Each structure stands twice: as C-alpha cells, then as structure tokens.
Amino acid sequence: MTPTPSPSLTPSPSLTPTPPEPQTIPLTRGYAMVCDPADFDALSRHKWRVASSGNSIRAIATIWRGRRRKTVTPATLLLKPRGRVVAHVNFDTLDYRRENLVVLTRRVARQRVPRPVRGHPGVYHCTPAGVWLVYATDGRGRRRFLGTYPTLAAAAEKAAGWRTQAAPSWLLFAAYDRTPSPAGPSPSTSSAAGSATRRGCPGRCGGSTRRRLRRRRR
C-alpha cells in the first residue's frame, strides 16, 4: 500500500515567497533606473543624471572624496570592480539589479558590444550572446532600449512597429503613398512664412544681415 503524503507537508502556492519588486530611481531627461530594494537607500542618497552617447545610456553621479571629485556609476558603487568592467546581462544599461550585473574583463566586454545590422535601422546584433537588440528614439529625442530578441525577424518587426507608432501620420503618407498630407502646412501658413521672409526675419533668412549691409552703404 502506497503511503499518501500528509496535507501539512504539501507546499502551498500561497506560501511560496515572491521576489521583491524592484525600486525605481528617477533620473534627468525623463529617464529612470531600476535597482534592488536592498540597494535603494545606498543609491538614492546621490543625485543621478543621464550620460548618453549613441546607444550607450547610463546613470552617473559626482561624489566628493576629500577634495577630489569623482564620477561614478551605480555599478561601480555596488560591485567595486578593480581593473575590470561591469556589464549588464540583459543589455539594459539602466537595470542595476545585482542579478543583472556581471564583472568582465575589458577584452570580453568589448566583444559584447552590439553591432548594427545593415538594412535594419535600430537593430543591433551581439555575436557572443547570440541575441538581437532593438534601440529607438522617441518623439522627444531620447534613446530607448526596446529589449532583446532571439531572431532577427522578431527584432526587425519590433523596430518597424516602433517607427510606425512613433512617426506622425502625415510623414507615413509622404514616405509610402507619395500623396499630399491632409495635416500638412496650409496655404495661409505658407504665405505667412513667405511674408516673414520678405520682411527680413532675424533667423536663417538673413534679413538682419541685409539690414546691416544697407547701413554700411549709407
């Protein structure tokens, strides 16, 4: 006869520990970074800002050690690598959870840099990891990381969907249908712009330059 397990020894789904929710720290320019709840107090005491260069988006802060000023990142404060580089497992450079951080040598870190895929704007490929990454720029000019994908087709579809969603309707009509835009500039707007140019606005039309030349001739 097979013994039946006791009901008290059967694990209950309600007793399974749930992982804590990650904490969010706001940054400048509308960005935000994510960290573990245990590291929230240590990181939130600093004033973080965004440093972006192409697809490289990271959070930095300036701290003072005596009379010396030093620029640090959340990864260097948490792991303190010596002569090495902290990389992100999911390639999201604003995700500073400890499970997403790994310490690598500089040579291995350079090999993990994603390369752009020709013919697919916004899609990048990381050969060592074997994944495709998608980056996009929103309407405010901010660079966004849209995630990693196992295939090129999925990444290209995500990038194309983001461009269709972010672009205005009149731009899509002009790019694909070659038809005049219903929301384009009206004739009154064009005539007003032309009259402003004839009056000599101080912008790119050079009206202020012409006035200075007339004064010199007099």
C-alpha positions in Angstrom: 0.0 0.0 0.0 1.5 3.3 -1.1 1.6 5.9 1.7 -0.2 9.2 1.0 1.7 12.4 1.8 0.5 14.4 4.7 -1.5 17.5 3.8 0.7 19.6 6.1 3.8 18.7 4.2 2.4 19.6 0.8 3.7 23.0 -0.4 1.0 25.6 -0.8 1.2 28.1 -3.6 0.2 30.9 -1.2 3.3 30.2 0.9 5.8 30.4 -1.9 8.0 33.5 -1.4 7.6 36.1 -4.1 10.6 38.1 -5.2 10.6 41.7 -4.1 9.6 44.4 -6.5 12.5 46.4 -8.0 12.7 50.0 -6.9 12.8 52.9 -9.4 15.1 56.0 -9.1 14.2 58.9 -11.4 17.0 60.4 -13.5 17.3 63.5 -15.6 15.7 64.0 -19.1 12.8 61.7 -18.2 14.8 58.5 -17.7 14.7 56.2 -14.7 16.9 53.3 -13.4 15.9 50.2 -11.6 17.7 48.6 -8.6 17.1 46.1 -5.8 15.2 47.2 -2.7 18.3 46.4 -0.5 20.4 48.9 -2.6 17.7 51.6 -2.8 18.8 53.6 0.3 22.5 53.5 -0.7 21.8 54.7 -4.3 19.0 57.2 -3.6 21.3 59.4 -1.5 23.2 60.5 -4.6 21.9 62.8 -7.4 22.0 60.8 -10.5 21.9 62.1 -14.1 21.9 60.6 -17.5 25.0 60.4 -19.7 24.2 59.2 -23.3 26.4 58.7 -26.3 24.7 56.9 -29.1 23.2 53.7 -27.7 25.2 53.9 -24.5 22.8 55.3 -21.9 24.0 55.1 -18.3 23.4 56.8 -14.9 26.3 58.8 -13.4 26.8 60.9 -10.3 29.5 63.1 -8.9 30.8 62.3 -5.4 33.5 64.0 -3.3 36.2 62.1 -1.6 38.0 64.7 0.5 39.0 67.4 -2.0 38.8 65.2 -5.0 35.7 64.9 -7.2 34.9 61.6 -8.9 32.3 60.5 -11.3 30.8 57.1 -10.5 28.1 54.8 -11.8 25.7 52.6 -9.7 27.5 49.5 -10.8 30.9 50.7 -9.5 29.3 51.6 -6.2 27.7 48.2 -5.8 30.4 45.8 -7.0 33.5 48.0 -6.9 35.4 46.3 -9.7 39.2 46.8 -9.8 40.6 46.9 -13.3 37.5 45.3 -14.8 34.2 46.3 -16.3 30.7 45.8 -15.1 28.3 44.6 -17.9 24.6 44.1 -17.9 23.2 40.6 -18.6 20.1 41.8 -20.4 21.9 44.7 -22.1 19.6 47.2 -20.4 22.1 49.8 -19.1 19.6 51.3 -16.7 18.8 48.0 -14.9 21.1 47.9 -11.9 19.7 44.9 -10.1 22.5 42.6 -8.8 21.3 39.6 -10.8 21.7 41.7 -13.9 25.3 42.8 -13.2 28.4 40.8 -14.1 32.1 41.7 -13.8 34.1 41.0 -17.0 37.5 41.8 -18.3 37.9 44.7 -20.7 38.5 42.4 -23.6 35.4 40.3 -23.1 33.3 43.5 -22.5 34.5 44.9 -25.9 33.4 41.7 -27.6 29.9 42.1 -26.1 29.4 45.5 -27.8 26.4 45.2 -30.2 27.0 45.9 -33.8 24.4 47.5 -36.1 22.7 45.2 -38.7 22.8 46.5 -42.2 19.4 47.0 -43.8 17.5 47.1 -40.4 17.7 50.5 -38.8 17.6 50.3 -35.0 18.5 46.6 -34.9 21.9 45.5 -33.4 23.5 42.1 -33.0 25.6 40.7 -30.2 27.6 37.8 -31.5 28.8 36.2 -28.2 25.3 36.3 -26.7 23.5 35.4 -29.9 20.7 37.9 -29.5 19.4 40.9 -31.4 18.8 44.2 -29.7 16.4 47.0 -30.7 17.0 50.7 -29.9 14.7 53.5 -30.9 14.4 57.3 -30.4 11.1 58.7 -29.1 9.4 61.9 -30.0 11.5 63.9 -27.5 14.8 62.7 -28.9 15.5 60.3 -26.1 17.2 57.0 -26.9 15.2 53.9 -25.7 16.1 50.3 -25.3 13.2 48.1 -26.5 14.6 44.7 -25.5 16.5 41.7 -26.8 15.1 39.1 -29.3 16.3 35.6 -30.2 15.8 36.1 -34.0 16.5 38.9 -36.5 12.9 38.7 -37.8 11.4 39.4 -34.4 13.8 42.3 -33.8 13.1 43.8 -37.2 9.4 43.6 -36.6 9.7 45.3 -33.3 11.8 48.1 -34.8 9.4 48.6 -37.7 6.4 48.7 -35.3 8.0 51.3 -33.2 8.8 53.5 -36.2 5.2 53.2 -37.4 3.9 54.1 -33.9 6.3 57.0 -33.3 6.1 58.6 -36.7 3.2 61.1 -37.4 0.5 60.1 -39.9 1.4 62.8 -42.4 5.0 61.5 -42.5 3.9 58.0 -43.2 1.7 59.2 -46.1 4.6 61.1 -47.6 7.0 58.2 -47.2 4.8 55.3 -48.5 1.9 56.7 -50.5 3.6 59.8 -52.0 0.3 61.6 -51.5 -0.1 65.2 -50.1 -0.6 65.2 -46.4 -4.0 66.2 -45.1 -2.3 67.6 -42.0 0.4 69.4 -43.9 1.1 73.1 -43.9 -1.9 75.1 -45.0 -1.6 77.9 -47.7 -2.2 80.5 -45.1 0.8 79.2 -43.1 3.0 79.1 -46.2 2.0 82.7 -47.2 2.7 83.9 -43.6 6.1 82.3 -43.7 6.9 83.9 -47.1 5.9 87.3 -45.9 8.0 86.9 -42.8 11.0 86.0 -45.0 10.4 89.1 -47.2 10.2 91.3 -44.2 13.6 90.1 -43.1 13.3 87.9 -40.0 16.4 87.6 -37.9 16.6 83.9 -38.4 18.2 81.8 -41.2 16.8 84.0 -44.0 19.5 86.6 -43.4 17.2 89.6 -43.0 19.3 91.2 -40.2 22.5 90.7 -42.3 20.9 92.6 -45.2 19.9 95.5 -43.0 23.5 95.8 -41.6 24.9 96.0 -45.2 22.4 98.7 -46.1 23.5 100.8 -43.1 27.2 100.5 -44.1 26.5 101.6 -47.6 24.7 104.8 -46.3 
